[in-house]
C-alpha cells in the first residue's frame, strides 16, 4: 500500500508539473506582442551596429534556451524568441557582410607610413568586441 501511495504521489506531482508548465506558457504568451514590437524596433534602428546586433542575438538565444527549458518549446514565447534570434543573427551577418563588401569595393588607400588604415583598424576592433562576448 505504501508503494502504491508513493506511485500515486509521483503521478500527481508529474501531472501538477505539466499543468504548471502549461499555465506558465499561457501566461507568458501575453509577453509576445510587446516583446516582438520592442525587438523589431531595436532591429530596425538605424543606429544599430553589428556589435550590438550580435549581443542582441546572443541575449535572445540565451532566453530562448533558458525559457525553453521551463515551458513547452511550442509555446508562443519560445517560438518568438527563436524567431527574433534568427532575425537578429541574419541582420548581424548582413551588417558585417555589407561592411566587408564596402572594404572590398573601395579599399582604403595606403598610408605614407604604411600603418594599418583606419577603416581596417575599426573593423578589427569591431570583430574583437564581438569575439569578447
C-alpha positions as CSV (number, residue, x, y, z in Angstrom):
1,X,0.0,0.0,0.0
2,X,2.9,2.4,0.8
3,X,4.4,1.8,-2.6
4,X,1.1,2.4,-4.3
5,X,0.7,5.7,-2.4
6,X,4.2,6.8,-3.5
7,X,3.4,5.9,-7.1
8,X,0.2,7.9,-6.9
9,X,2.0,10.8,-5.3
10,X,4.7,10.7,-8.1
11,X,1.9,10.6,-10.8
12,X,0.2,13.6,-9.1
13,X,3.4,15.6,-9.0
14,X,4.1,14.9,-12.6
15,X,0.6,15.9,-13.5
16,X,0.9,19.1,-11.5
17,X,4.2,19.9,-13.1
18,X,2.7,19.5,-16.5
19,X,-0.2,21.7,-15.6
20,X,2.1,24.4,-14.2
21,X,4.2,24.4,-17.3
22,X,1.1,24.7,-19.5
23,X,-0.2,27.6,-17.4
24,X,3.2,29.3,-17.3
25,X,3.2,29.1,-21.1
26,X,-0.2,30.6,-21.4
27,X,0.7,33.5,-19.0
28,X,3.9,34.2,-20.8
29,X,2.2,34.3,-24.2
30,X,0.9,37.7,-23.1
31,X,4.5,39.0,-23.4
32,X,4.8,38.1,-27.1
33,X,3.3,41.2,-28.6
34,X,5.2,43.8,-26.6
35,X,8.4,41.8,-26.9
36,X,8.0,41.5,-30.7
37,X,7.3,45.2,-31.0
38,X,10.3,46.2,-28.9
39,X,12.7,43.8,-30.6
40,X,11.6,44.8,-34.1
41,X,12.0,48.4,-33.1
42,X,15.6,47.7,-32.0
43,X,16.3,45.6,-35.1
44,X,15.1,48.3,-37.4
45,X,17.0,51.1,-35.6
46,X,19.4,53.0,-37.9
47,X,21.9,53.3,-35.1
48,X,22.2,49.5,-34.6
49,X,25.8,48.4,-35.0
50,X,27.0,44.9,-35.8
51,X,28.4,44.5,-32.3
52,X,25.0,45.5,-30.7
53,X,23.2,43.2,-33.1
54,X,25.4,40.3,-32.2
55,X,24.8,41.0,-28.5
56,X,21.1,41.1,-29.1
57,X,21.1,37.8,-30.9
58,X,23.1,36.2,-28.1
59,X,20.7,37.5,-25.4
60,X,17.7,36.2,-27.4
61,X,19.5,32.8,-27.9
62,X,20.1,32.6,-24.1
63,X,16.5,33.4,-23.2
64,X,15.2,31.0,-25.9
65,X,17.1,28.1,-24.4
66,X,16.5,29.1,-20.8
67,X,12.8,29.7,-21.2
68,X,12.6,26.6,-23.5
69,X,13.7,24.5,-20.5
70,X,10.9,25.9,-18.3
71,X,7.9,25.6,-20.6
72,X,6.9,23.6,-23.7
73,X,9.0,24.6,-26.8
74,X,5.8,25.0,-28.8
75,X,4.7,28.0,-26.7
76,X,4.4,31.3,-28.5
77,X,7.1,33.0,-26.3
78,X,9.7,30.3,-27.0
79,X,8.9,30.4,-30.8
80,X,9.0,34.2,-30.8
81,X,12.4,34.3,-29.0
82,X,13.8,31.8,-31.5
83,X,12.4,33.8,-34.5
84,X,13.8,37.1,-33.2
85,X,17.2,35.5,-32.5
86,X,17.3,34.2,-36.2
87,X,16.3,37.7,-37.4
88,X,19.0,39.4,-35.3
89,X,21.6,36.9,-36.4
90,X,20.6,37.4,-40.1
91,X,20.9,41.1,-39.7
92,X,24.2,40.8,-37.9
93,X,25.6,38.8,-40.8
94,X,24.1,41.3,-43.3
95,X,25.7,44.2,-41.5
96,X,29.1,42.6,-41.3
97,X,28.8,41.4,-44.9
98,X,28.0,44.9,-46.1
99,X,30.9,46.4,-44.2
100,X,33.3,43.8,-45.7
101,X,31.9,44.4,-49.2
102,X,32.4,48.2,-48.8
103,X,36.1,47.5,-47.9
104,X,36.5,45.2,-50.8
105,X,34.8,47.5,-53.3
106,X,36.9,50.6,-52.2
107,X,39.9,49.6,-50.2
108,X,41.4,52.3,-48.1
109,X,44.5,53.9,-49.7
110,X,47.9,53.0,-48.4
111,X,49.2,55.4,-45.8
112,X,52.6,57.0,-46.3
113,X,54.0,55.4,-43.2
114,X,52.4,52.0,-44.2
115,X,50.4,51.8,-41.0
116,X,47.1,50.0,-41.0
117,X,44.3,52.1,-42.5
118,X,41.7,53.4,-40.0
119,X,38.8,51.5,-41.7
120,X,40.7,48.2,-41.2
121,X,41.5,49.1,-37.6
122,X,37.9,49.9,-37.0
123,X,36.7,46.6,-38.5
124,X,39.3,44.6,-36.4
125,X,38.2,46.5,-33.3
126,X,34.6,45.6,-34.0
127,X,35.5,41.9,-34.6
128,X,37.5,41.9,-31.3
129,X,34.4,43.3,-29.5
130,X,32.3,40.6,-31.0
131,X,34.7,37.8,-30.1
132,X,35.0,39.1,-26.5
133,X,31.4,38.0,-25.8
